[in-house]
Amino acid sequence: MTDTSTPPSRLGRLLYGVTLMYMAVDGFRNNEKRVDISREKGVPAPELLVPFATGLLFIANLGIVFWKFPRASAGAVIVFFLGTTPQIHDFWTMEGEVRQANEIHFCKNVALLGGALVLLDEAAEQTD
């Protein structure tokens, strides 16, 4: 079991958390645009699900940074990325620059999903 109170563990969670925090704050700022994109992609009730997903990311991120309820927090981040990444960044249906941008976002999200899986594994060895 890794000691999650070490400086590298804390710094790693902080860097991961700053990235997720930026994504969540940007999501709140651009909610209407994200609702429109989600509607175009066929997401049901996007005016409810988009802010809900953004809030989920925001709150789960705090749990990861401060290592409070780490299993629930990492699990929520996993749910966020599994639910949004293939639906919104479906680059395989696109062409040109839009395809390239969405492929980059898709790959970034997959990497962040991988990080959340590592955190979930670490949290599973500890008690909430």
SVG drawing of the C-alpha trace seen along z (x, -y; Angstrom):
<svg xmlns="http://www.w3.org/2000/svg" viewBox="-35 -31 42 34">
<polyline fill="none" stroke="black" stroke-width="0.4" points="0.0,0.0 1.3,-3.4 1.5,-6.2 -0.9,-8.8 0.5,-11.5 3.9,-11.6 4.8,-14.8 4.8,-13.0 1.3,-11.5 0.0,-14.9 1.6,-16.7 0.3,-14.2 -3.2,-14.5 -2.9,-18.3 -1.8,-18.3 -4.5,-15.9 -7.0,-17.9 -6.0,-21.3 -6.6,-19.8 -10.1,-18.4 -10.9,-21.7 -10.1,-23.7 -12.3,-21.4 -15.2,-21.7 -15.0,-25.5 -14.7,-25.8 -17.8,-23.5 -19.8,-25.8 -18.7,-28.9 -19.6,-27.4 -22.7,-25.5 -25.0,-26.7 -22.4,-25.7 -22.0,-22.3 -25.7,-21.8 -26.1,-22.6 -23.3,-20.2 -24.8,-17.5 -28.2,-18.1 -26.7,-17.7 -25.1,-14.5 -28.4,-13.1 -27.8,-13.2 -31.2,-13.0 -32.2,-16.0 -28.9,-17.8 -30.0,-20.9 -30.1,-18.7 -27.3,-16.2 -24.6,-18.6 -24.6,-20.7 -25.0,-17.5 -22.0,-15.9 -20.0,-19.1 -20.9,-19.3 -20.1,-15.6 -16.6,-16.3 -16.1,-19.4 -17.1,-17.6 -15.3,-14.4 -12.2,-16.4 -12.2,-17.9 -12.4,-14.4 -9.3,-13.3 -7.3,-16.4 -8.0,-16.2 -8.2,-12.4 -11.6,-12.4 -13.9,-9.6 -11.3,-8.6 -13.2,-5.5 -16.4,-7.4 -14.5,-10.4 -12.4,-8.3 -15.4,-6.3 -17.4,-9.4 -14.5,-10.7 -14.5,-7.3 -18.3,-7.5 -17.8,-11.1 -15.2,-10.1 -17.0,-6.8 -20.2,-8.7 -18.9,-11.8 -15.8,-10.8 -17.2,-8.4 -20.5,-10.4 -19.0,-13.9 -15.6,-13.2 -16.7,-10.6 -13.9,-11.6 -14.4,-8.5 -17.6,-10.1 -15.8,-13.4 -13.5,-14.7 -10.8,-17.4 -9.7,-19.7 -12.8,-18.9 -11.8,-15.2 -8.2,-16.0 -9.3,-18.2 -11.8,-15.7 -9.3,-12.8 -6.9,-14.8 -9.7,-15.5 -10.7,-11.8 -7.1,-10.7 -6.7,-13.2 -9.8,-12.0 -8.7,-8.3 -5.5,-9.3 -7.4,-11.0 -9.7,-8.0 -6.6,-5.9 -5.4,-8.1 -8.7,-7.8 -8.5,-4.0 -5.1,-4.1 -6.5,-6.3 -9.5,-4.0 -7.1,-1.0 -5.1,-3.0 -8.3,-4.0 -9.5,-0.5 -6.6,0.4 -7.7,-2.2 -10.8,-2.9 -13.0,-5.9"/>
</svg>
